[in-house]
Amino acid sequence: LNEITPHTSPSPCSPRVHQRRLLIGRASQALTSVPPLTVWGVALCVSGTLIAAENAIVVTTILATPSLRAPVFLLLASLGLADLLAGVALILHFLFLFCVEPSDWSELLTSGLLVTSLTASLCSLMGVALDRYLSLSHALTYGSSQSRRRAAILLLLVWLGAGVIGAGPAMGWHCLEEPNSCSVARPLTRTYLSLLCGGFLVVVVVTLQLYAGICRVARRHAHAIATQRHFLPSNQPYATKHGSGRGFSRLILVLSVFVGCWMPFSLWGLLGDASSPPLYTYATLVPAAGSSLLNPILYSLRNKDIRKVLLHACCPHRYSHSTHIHYPVDV
């Protein structure tokens, strides 16, 4: 009996017990570091999924239809791709925040992807406004191969610029090591966010100027056509005869959504700092991200040719698909 070794529990000081306690401590620390799921987190994931889904439909529709190759469709595809990336960034932010342990690289990845997508989306909106202005002022040459080539070069420059700007946080322009330099949107520094929001305001002002030029050209063309057809005297404004104002009502709606989505965050990024309440940052960032949800409805799905392709894909026996493509200005 003395030769039989009794089965005793390991000593508390043994290496095996120490390693087991270390693993349990790390697991419990990882679980406690992940914040609990909230209503805002669920809304973030749902909105990101909706944004990614509807913009994926738009991008797939344009790329899969050979007849949709006019400059306006290239710009709408770029807008849809940018908003698609914004939805993916929101989903990744939700996963890194509520499903896995947050880390520095996850913050840099989501912030860089979101900056790239929002920058490309805003510049694509400006490109859509420029396309509408050129389609009115240069109607004879609109849709030519040269116009498509210029649109492709413009989009290439837009995405290169957006990629360079979005790579700023990953290249060291962040405040993870210096919390005092943080902006209202961590981990972006205040200098970086100020330059970014200042650029956003410049793009907003240029876009508004383009839409003002669209209004002037459209009114001048409409008045000239009505005068030639003797619908009204040459000294009488066209708007008094054409009382519906349907096109300008749509334009006001588009501009209201555009300004309402982008102006709050652009101004708050310039005026706020790291000591500002986070609720204000979310209140101004939500409309900017919400523009990615509204853009397909206001721009792509309002186009007759894109709607025709989608209806033909859903009900091929009911809706006949024509290959003849128009180039509506959709003011």
C-alpha positions as CSV (number, residue, x, y, z in Angstrom):
1,L,0.0,0.0,0.0
2,N,2.9,2.3,0.7
3,E,4.1,1.9,-2.9
4,I,0.8,3.1,-4.4
5,T,0.8,6.9,-5.1
6,P,-2.5,8.5,-4.1
7,H,-4.4,10.7,-6.6
8,T,-4.2,14.2,-5.2
9,S,-5.2,17.5,-6.8
10,P,-2.4,19.6,-8.4
11,S,-0.7,22.1,-6.2
12,P,-2.0,25.7,-6.5
13,C,1.6,26.7,-7.4
14,S,2.1,24.2,-10.2
15,P,2.7,25.5,-13.8
16,R,-0.4,23.7,-15.1
17,V,-2.8,25.4,-12.6
18,H,-1.1,28.8,-13.3
19,Q,-1.5,28.4,-17.1
20,R,-5.2,27.3,-16.6
21,R,-5.9,30.4,-14.5
22,L,-4.2,32.6,-17.0
23,L,-6.4,31.3,-19.8
24,I,-9.5,31.7,-17.8
25,G,-8.5,35.2,-16.9
26,R,-7.9,36.2,-20.5
27,A,-11.2,34.7,-21.6
28,S,-13.2,36.5,-18.8
29,Q,-11.3,39.7,-19.7
30,A,-12.3,39.4,-23.4
31,L,-15.9,38.8,-22.5
32,T,-16.0,41.8,-20.2
33,S,-14.3,44.0,-22.7
34,V,-17.1,43.5,-25.3
35,P,-19.9,45.9,-24.5
36,P,-23.5,44.6,-24.2
37,L,-25.7,44.8,-27.2
38,T,-27.9,47.9,-27.4
39,V,-30.8,49.1,-29.5
40,W,-28.4,51.6,-31.3
41,G,-26.1,48.7,-32.1
42,V,-29.0,46.6,-33.7
43,A,-30.2,49.7,-35.6
44,L,-26.6,50.2,-36.8
45,C,-26.4,46.6,-38.1
46,V,-29.8,46.7,-39.7
47,S,-29.2,50.0,-41.5
48,G,-25.8,48.8,-42.8
49,T,-27.4,45.7,-44.1
50,L,-30.2,47.6,-45.9
51,I,-27.6,50.1,-47.4
52,A,-25.4,47.3,-48.6
53,A,-28.3,45.3,-50.1
54,E,-30.1,48.1,-52.0
55,N,-26.8,49.5,-53.4
56,A,-25.6,46.0,-54.4
57,I,-28.8,45.7,-56.5
58,V,-28.1,49.0,-58.2
59,V,-24.5,48.3,-58.9
60,T,-25.3,44.8,-60.2
61,T,-28.1,46.1,-62.4
62,I,-25.9,48.7,-64.1
63,L,-22.8,46.5,-64.5
64,A,-24.8,43.5,-65.9
65,T,-26.6,45.6,-68.5
66,P,-24.4,46.5,-71.5
67,S,-26.8,49.2,-72.7
68,L,-26.3,51.2,-69.5
69,R,-22.9,52.7,-70.3
70,A,-23.8,56.4,-70.6
71,P,-21.8,58.8,-68.4
72,V,-24.8,59.1,-66.0
73,F,-24.9,55.4,-65.4
74,L,-21.1,55.2,-64.7
75,L,-21.6,57.9,-62.1
76,L,-24.6,56.2,-60.6
77,A,-22.6,52.9,-60.4
78,S,-19.8,54.8,-58.6
79,L,-22.3,56.3,-56.2
80,G,-23.8,52.9,-55.5
81,L,-20.4,51.3,-55.0
82,A,-19.4,54.0,-52.5
83,D,-22.7,53.6,-50.6
84,L,-22.2,49.8,-50.7
85,L,-18.8,50.2,-49.0
86,A,-20.4,52.6,-46.4
87,G,-22.9,49.8,-45.5
88,V,-20.1,47.3,-45.2
89,A,-18.2,49.6,-43.0
90,L,-21.3,50.0,-40.7
91,I,-21.6,46.2,-40.5
92,L,-17.9,45.8,-39.7
93,H,-18.2,48.4,-37.0
94,F,-21.0,46.5,-35.4
95,L,-19.1,43.2,-35.5
96,F,-15.9,44.7,-34.1
97,L,-17.8,46.6,-31.4
98,F,-20.3,44.0,-30.1
99,C,-19.1,40.6,-31.3
100,V,-15.4,40.5,-30.9
101,E,-12.9,42.3,-28.8
102,P,-12.2,45.8,-30.1
103,S,-8.6,46.5,-31.2
104,D,-6.6,49.4,-32.7
105,W,-6.5,47.8,-36.2
106,S,-10.3,47.3,-36.2
107,E,-10.9,50.9,-35.4
108,L,-8.4,52.0,-38.1
109,L,-10.0,49.7,-40.7
110,T,-13.6,50.7,-40.1
111,S,-12.8,54.4,-39.9
112,G,-10.6,54.3,-43.1
113,L,-13.3,52.4,-45.0
114,L,-16.0,54.8,-43.8
115,V,-14.0,57.9,-44.8
116,T,-13.2,56.4,-48.2
117,S,-16.8,55.5,-48.9
118,L,-18.3,58.8,-47.7
119,T,-15.7,60.8,-49.7
120,A,-16.3,58.8,-52.9
121,S,-20.1,59.1,-52.3
122,L,-20.0,62.9,-51.9
123,C,-17.7,63.3,-54.9
124,S,-19.9,61.0,-57.0
125,L,-22.9,63.2,-56.1
126,M,-21.0,66.2,-57.4
127,G,-20.2,64.2,-60.5
128,V,-23.9,63.5,-61.0
129,A,-24.7,67.2,-60.8
130,L,-21.9,68.0,-63.2
131,D,-23.3,65.4,-65.6
132,R,-26.7,66.9,-65.5
133,Y,-25.3,70.3,-66.1
134,L,-23.3,69.1,-69.1
135,S,-26.3,67.2,-70.5
136,L,-28.2,70.4,-70.7
137,S,-25.5,72.8,-71.8
138,H,-23.9,70.3,-74.3
139,A,-26.9,68.3,-75.4
140,L,-25.6,67.5,-78.9
141,T,-22.3,65.8,-77.7
142,Y,-23.8,64.2,-74.6
143,G,-23.4,60.4,-74.5
144,S,-20.6,60.2,-77.0
145,S,-17.6,58.0,-76.5
146,Q,-15.5,61.1,-75.5
147,S,-17.9,61.9,-72.8
148,R,-17.8,58.4,-71.5
149,R,-14.0,58.5,-71.5
150,R,-14.0,61.7,-69.5
151,A,-16.5,60.3,-67.0
152,A,-14.3,57.2,-66.6
153,I,-11.2,59.4,-66.0
154,L,-13.1,61.5,-63.5
155,L,-14.2,58.5,-61.6
156,L,-10.7,57.1,-61.5
157,L,-9.4,60.3,-60.0
158,V,-12.3,60.4,-57.5
159,W,-11.6,56.9,-56.2
160,L,-7.8,57.4,-56.1
161,G,-8.3,60.5,-54.1
162,A,-10.8,58.9,-51.8
163,G,-8.5,55.9,-51.3
164,V,-5.6,58.2,-50.4
165,I,-7.7,60.2,-48.0
166,G,-9.2,57.1,-46.4
167,A,-5.7,55.6,-45.9
168,G,-4.8,58.6,-43.6
169,P,-5.7,56.9,-40.3
170,A,-3.9,53.7,-41.2
171,M,-0.8,55.7,-42.3
172,G,-0.4,57.3,-38.8
173,W,-2.9,60.1,-38.9
174,H,-4.8,58.9,-35.8
175,C,-5.0,59.7,-32.1
176,L,-4.7,56.2,-30.6
177,E,-1.4,57.1,-29.0
178,E,-2.3,60.8,-28.2
179,P,-5.8,61.0,-26.8
180,N,-5.6,64.7,-26.4
181,S,-5.4,65.2,-30.2
182,C,-8.7,63.2,-30.8
183,S,-11.6,64.8,-32.7
184,V,-15.3,64.1,-32.2
185,A,-14.9,61.0,-34.3
186,R,-12.2,58.7,-32.7
187,P,-9.6,57.7,-33.8
188,L,-9.4,60.6,-36.3
189,T,-7.3,63.6,-35.2
190,R,-8.9,67.0,-35.1
191,T,-6.6,68.3,-37.8
192,Y,-7.5,65.4,-40.1
193,L,-11.2,65.7,-39.5
194,S,-11.1,69.5,-39.9
195,L,-9.5,69.1,-43.3
196,L,-11.9,66.4,-44.2
197,C,-15.0,68.4,-43.2
198,G,-13.6,71.5,-44.9
199,G,-13.3,69.5,-48.1
200,F,-16.8,68.2,-47.7
201,L,-18.1,71.8,-47.4
202,V,-16.3,72.8,-50.6
203,V,-17.8,69.9,-52.5
204,V,-21.3,70.8,-51.1
205,V,-20.9,74.4,-52.2
206,V,-19.7,73.4,-55.7
207,T,-22.6,70.9,-56.0
208,L,-25.1,73.6,-55.1
209,Q,-23.6,76.0,-57.7
210,L,-23.9,73.3,-60.3
211,Y,-27.6,72.8,-59.5
212,A,-28.1,76.5,-59.6
213,G,-26.6,76.5,-63.1
214,I,-28.9,73.6,-64.0
215,C,-31.9,75.7,-63.0
216,R,-30.7,78.7,-65.1
217,V,-30.1,76.6,-68.2
218,A,-33.3,74.6,-67.9
219,R,-35.4,77.7,-67.5
220,R,-33.7,79.4,-70.4
221,H,-34.2,76.4,-72.7
222,A,-37.8,76.0,-71.7
223,H,-38.6,79.7,-72.2
224,A,-37.0,79.7,-75.6
225,I,-38.9,76.6,-76.7
226,A,-42.2,78.0,-75.5
227,T,-41.5,81.3,-77.2
228,Q,-40.7,79.7,-80.5
229,R,-44.0,77.7,-80.3
230,H,-46.0,80.8,-79.5
231,F,-47.2,79.4,-76.2
232,L,-46.6,82.6,-74.5
233,P,-45.2,86.1,-75.2
234,S,-41.4,86.5,-75.2
235,N,-41.5,89.0,-72.3
236,Q,-43.6,86.7,-70.0
237,P,-41.9,84.3,-67.6
238,Y,-42.3,80.7,-68.5
239,A,-43.0,79.7,-64.9
240,T,-46.2,81.6,-64.9
241,K,-47.6,79.4,-67.7
242,H,-45.9,76.2,-66.6
243,G,-47.5,76.1,-63.1
244,S,-46.8,72.6,-62.2
245,G,-43.2,73.1,-61.3
246,R,-42.8,69.3,-61.0
247,G,-39.2,69.2,-62.0
248,F,-38.2,72.0,-59.7
249,S,-40.1,70.4,-56.8
250,R,-38.0,67.3,-57.3
251,L,-34.8,69.4,-57.5
252,I,-35.7,71.1,-54.2
253,L,-36.3,67.7,-52.6
254,V,-32.9,66.4,-53.8
255,L,-31.1,69.5,-52.6
256,S,-32.9,69.4,-49.2
257,V,-31.9,65.8,-48.6
258,F,-28.3,66.5,-49.8
259,V,-27.8,69.6,-47.6
260,G,-29.6,68.0,-44.6
261,C,-27.4,64.9,-44.7
262,W,-24.0,66.5,-45.2
263,M,-24.0,69.9,-43.6
264,P,-24.5,68.9,-39.9
265,F,-21.5,66.5,-39.7
266,S,-19.3,68.9,-41.8
267,L,-20.0,71.8,-39.4
268,W,-19.8,69.7,-36.3
269,G,-16.5,68.2,-37.4
270,L,-15.1,71.8,-37.6
271,L,-16.6,73.1,-34.4
272,G,-16.5,70.1,-32.0
273,D,-13.6,68.5,-30.1
274,A,-12.9,65.4,-28.1
275,S,-14.6,66.8,-25.0
276,S,-17.9,67.2,-26.8
277,P,-20.7,64.8,-25.9
278,P,-20.7,61.7,-28.1
279,L,-24.4,62.0,-28.6
280,Y,-23.9,65.1,-30.8
281,T,-21.4,63.2,-33.0
282,Y,-23.9,60.3,-33.5
283,A,-26.7,62.8,-34.2
284,T,-24.7,64.4,-37.0
285,L,-23.1,61.3,-38.4
286,V,-26.4,59.4,-38.7
287,P,-27.7,61.7,-41.5
288,A,-24.4,61.5,-43.4
289,A,-24.6,57.7,-43.3
290,G,-28.4,57.9,-44.0
291,S,-27.6,59.6,-47.3
292,S,-26.2,56.2,-48.5
293,L,-29.7,54.8,-47.8
294,L,-31.5,57.5,-49.7
295,N,-29.2,57.9,-52.7
296,P,-30.4,54.9,-54.6
297,I,-34.0,56.0,-54.2
298,L,-33.4,59.6,-55.2
299,Y,-31.0,59.0,-58.0
300,S,-30.7,55.5,-59.4
301,L,-34.3,54.1,-58.9
302,R,-35.8,57.3,-60.3
303,N,-34.0,56.6,-63.6
304,K,-36.5,55.1,-66.1
305,D,-33.9,52.8,-67.8
306,I,-32.8,51.3,-64.5
307,R,-36.4,50.8,-63.4
308,K,-37.1,49.1,-66.7
309,V,-34.2,46.7,-66.3
310,L,-35.3,45.9,-62.7
311,L,-38.9,45.3,-63.7
312,H,-37.9,43.1,-66.5
313,A,-35.7,41.0,-64.2
314,C,-38.5,40.6,-61.7
315,C,-41.3,40.1,-64.2
316,P,-39.8,39.1,-67.6
317,H,-43.1,38.1,-69.1
318,R,-45.0,41.3,-68.1
319,Y,-42.4,44.0,-68.9
320,S,-40.5,43.9,-72.2
321,H,-37.0,45.1,-72.1
322,S,-35.9,47.5,-74.8
323,T,-32.3,48.2,-75.7
324,H,-33.0,51.8,-76.7
325,I,-31.6,54.0,-74.0
326,H,-32.7,57.6,-73.3
327,Y,-30.6,60.1,-71.5
328,P,-33.0,61.9,-69.2
329,V,-31.6,64.8,-67.2
330,D,-34.1,64.1,-64.3
331,V,-33.8,67.7,-62.9
